[in-house]
Each structure stands twice: as structure tokens, then as C-alpha cells.
Amino acid sequence: MANIKKNLMKTSKNSYIKGSRIPIEYLIDYISEGYSLTEFLSAYPWVKKESAKKALEDLKKTYSSRYAF
């Protein structure tokens, strides 16, 4: 999960999109509320599109391999 960075300095154990201080949960919330990746990037213009896409791909790989039927 190269594009999801763990914040080791905090006890909250949040994961952040690489190159930003935006928690991956924000991106997941946007997507789950029906917003597009483009809308997320408009709200957080300092997040690179490739970093956000890679973070989503990494999550998909992690969870699909754990919970495959």
C-alpha cells in the first residue's frame, strides 16, 4: 500500500493519501456519498489524481484479497 501512508506520530492510526495530509477516509466518504473522484479532487486540489487513484486501487487489492468469496 505504497500510496497510503500511515501516520506513526499519532495514536489515531489514520491512513493518509500519499503526498498529502488528507485521510483516506475522506476519499472513501466522498465516493460512498455518490461524489466522483473529480469532485473530490476539486475539494482538495493539492491531492494528485494519480495518488488518489492508487490509494483506491491499493484498498481494493487489500480488501478483495481478504474477503474474496
HUHU-V357112 format. One record per residue. PHI is phi in whole degrees, -180 to 180 (999 if undefined). PSI is psi in whole degrees, -180 to 180 (none if undefined). D_CENTER is the distance of its C-alpha to the mean C-alpha in whole Angstrom. Layout:
BEGIN
phi=PHI psi=PSI d_center=D_CENTER
phi=PHI psi=PSI d_center=D_CENTER
END
This chain:
BEGIN
phi=999 psi=67 d_center=10
phi=-66 psi=-31 d_center=11
phi=-96 psi=7 d_center=8
phi=-116 psi=116 d_center=6
phi=-103 psi=126 d_center=9
phi=-78 psi=137 d_center=11
phi=-92 psi=101 d_center=13
phi=-79 psi=-11 d_center=17
phi=-83 psi=-19 d_center=19
phi=-108 psi=152 d_center=18
phi=-84 psi=-9 d_center=19
phi=-73 psi=-16 d_center=16
phi=57 psi=38 d_center=14
phi=-72 psi=149 d_center=11
phi=-105 psi=140 d_center=8
phi=-119 psi=152 d_center=6
phi=-69 psi=134 d_center=5
phi=-55 psi=135 d_center=8
phi=82 psi=9 d_center=11
phi=-145 psi=176 d_center=10
phi=-111 psi=26 d_center=11
phi=-93 psi=118 d_center=8
phi=-63 psi=143 d_center=7
phi=-59 psi=-27 d_center=3
phi=-61 psi=-33 d_center=6
phi=-62 psi=-45 d_center=7
phi=-64 psi=-44 d_center=5
phi=-62 psi=-42 d_center=7
phi=-61 psi=-44 d_center=10
phi=-59 psi=-48 d_center=10
phi=-64 psi=-44 d_center=10
phi=-69 psi=-23 d_center=12
phi=-85 psi=0 d_center=15
phi=96 psi=5 d_center=16
phi=-82 psi=157 d_center=14
phi=-91 psi=168 d_center=13
phi=-62 psi=-38 d_center=11
phi=-61 psi=-41 d_center=14
phi=-67 psi=-39 d_center=14
phi=-61 psi=-46 d_center=11
phi=-67 psi=-29 d_center=12
phi=-69 psi=-36 d_center=15
phi=-74 psi=-31 d_center=14
phi=-128 psi=73 d_center=12
phi=-65 psi=-17 d_center=14
phi=-81 psi=-10 d_center=14
phi=-83 psi=128 d_center=10
phi=-76 psi=140 d_center=11
phi=-57 psi=-44 d_center=11
phi=-64 psi=-36 d_center=11
phi=-67 psi=-41 d_center=8
phi=-67 psi=-44 d_center=6
phi=-64 psi=-41 d_center=8
phi=-67 psi=-39 d_center=8
phi=-62 psi=-43 d_center=5
phi=-65 psi=-40 d_center=6
phi=-63 psi=-42 d_center=9
phi=-63 psi=-42 d_center=9
phi=-63 psi=-42 d_center=8
phi=-61 psi=-46 d_center=11
phi=-62 psi=-44 d_center=13
phi=-63 psi=-50 d_center=12
phi=-81 psi=-30 d_center=13
phi=-72 psi=-30 d_center=16
phi=-77 psi=-28 d_center=18
phi=-79 psi=-35 d_center=18
phi=-118 psi=29 d_center=19
phi=-68 psi=141 d_center=21
phi=-94 psi=none d_center=24
END
